[in-house]
Amino acid sequence: MWQVPGLSRPLYQMKADFFKTLGHPVRIRVLELLSEREHAVSEMLGEIGVESANLSQQLAILRRAGLVRARREGLSVTYELTSPEVAQLLATARAILTGVVAGQVEALEEPA
């Protein structure tokens, strides 16, 4: 079992937990929006189209995972990514999925 020195859980388990955190469409959409620029919660509500309580819950999960950070500005709360690598991960996922979908289309177009 491969472990990172000083950590009690194996790296593969930490990766699995990380990907579980990403396993919700609202959280992915939040991260996509924040990949473009920081957003106030009110802006994200309009873009994502979920109830305020649901968005708050998803933002809390992303905050606990260390993927986003919040900054209060008066009555507004603005979020941003903690690392540009999060945006790179989403871009990589898009590239992988584009290739997978293209392969499926090619398979469907082949004569039977």
N, C-alpha and C positions, 0 to 999 in steps of 0.2 A: 504494500500500500504506500503510495507516494504522498508525502505530506510536506507542506511548507513549514520550514523551521519556525517554532514559536506559536504555531496554530494547532488547535486541538482537533480540527476537522480536516479530512483530506481535501486537496484542491479540487478534485472532481466533484465532491459533494458541494463545495462552495460554488462551483460553476453551475451545478444543477439548480441550486437555490437562486442564483442570479437569474438564470433563464426562466425560472418559475415567476420571479418578480416581473419579468417582461411579458408574461403569458396572459395579458388582458388587453383587449382592443383599446380601451380608454387610456391605459397607461402608455401604450405605443403611440397613440395619437398625441398625447401630451408631450411625449419626448420628441415626436416629429415637429410639433409646433415650436418647442424650445430649441430645436436644432437650427431653426431659422433665426430666432432672436428671443430675448426674454419677453415674457408675457405676464400681464396682470391676470389674476383669477377671472375677473369679469370678462376679459377678452377671450380667454379660453372657453368660458361657458358658452359664448356665442358661436365659437368655432366648432366645439365638440358636440354640443346639443344634448347634454345630460343634466340631471338635477344638480344643484349646488352641493348637496350632501354627498352625492356619489363622486363628484369631482374632488371634493375635499378628502374623501376617504382614499381615493387613488393617489392624490398628491402626497398624502401622509405616508403611504406605502413606499412611494418613490423617494421621499425624504429619508425615511428610515433605512432604505437600501443605499443611501449616499449618492443617488443619481441626480438629484435636484437640490437646490437650496432656495430658501425664501428670504425676501427682504420686504419689510413693512415700510410703506410710504404713506403716511397719514392714515386714511381708512382703507387704503388699497394694499394688497399683498402681491408682490411681483416674484415670479419664479424664473430661474435660469438653470441650465445644466451645470453640473459640477466639473465636467470634463469634456473637451471636444471629442474624445474617443467614443462617447455615447453616440454622437452624431455619425461618426465613422462606422460604428457598429450597425446603425440603422441603414446607412448607405450600402454597406456590405450585404446585409440581409436583402435589400431591394435587388441588388445585382444577382445574388444567388437565386432568388425567386423568379426574376426575369428569365434567367437561364433555364430553370426548371419548367416554367410555363412554356417557353419557346420549344423545349424538348417535347413537351406533351402535345403541343400543336403540330409539330412535325410528325409525331407518331400517329396522330389522328388523320393527317393528310396522306399517309402512306396507303397505297392500294391494298385492299384486303385479300 
